[in-house]
Amino acid sequence: MIYFICFLIFVIIQRIAELIFARRNEKIVLSKGAVLYDKNGYRFIVAMHVSFFISLIVEFIFFSQTINKYWYIFLIMFLIAQLNRYWAITSLGVYWNTKVLVIPGGKLVHKGPYKFYRHPNYISVITELAVIPLIFSCYFTAIFFSILNLFVLRRRIKIEDMALGISKYS
């Protein structure tokens, strides 16, 4: 139980810090004329992530889940996802955000992981929503939120690519 609580506190603090950083970046890019896309969809993403943590806690406590015997593999996957996430965040600098904010006429970032693939942060999110629950044998949360996230990200990526003027073939 102590590992679960410590890990959960770590991830929640990490997410709160990211939201603070995103809010700072939002102010910077809005001052440069950025346009906000998909305000209503963002609310759903926030609700999904909050629900993820609630589901994780409920499943762990009420269904007496324990640490998975392969926890170390899932933890390594989580840590790799973290490295990928922060590589993406630092590569975007002030342009990284949890919202779709685009400065008209701005140039796409092609450094860091963006040299190799288009949506590195989303790859990290997909990984985290699967492996965080798996570390603690919370299979329902892992499956349900992984599937839900695929629908959410599919929509989000279409909107983001449209806002950035990216063709799916570029």
Secondary structure, DSSP 8 states (H G I E B T S, - for coil): -HHHHHHHHHHHHHHHHHHHHHHHHHHHHHHTT-EEE-HHHHHHHHHHHHHHHHHHHHHHHHTT----TTHHHHHHHHHHHHHHHHHHHHHHGGG--SSEEE-TT-----SGGGGT-S-HHHHHHHHHHHHHHHHTT-HHHHHHHHHHHHHHHHHHHHHHHHHHT--TT-
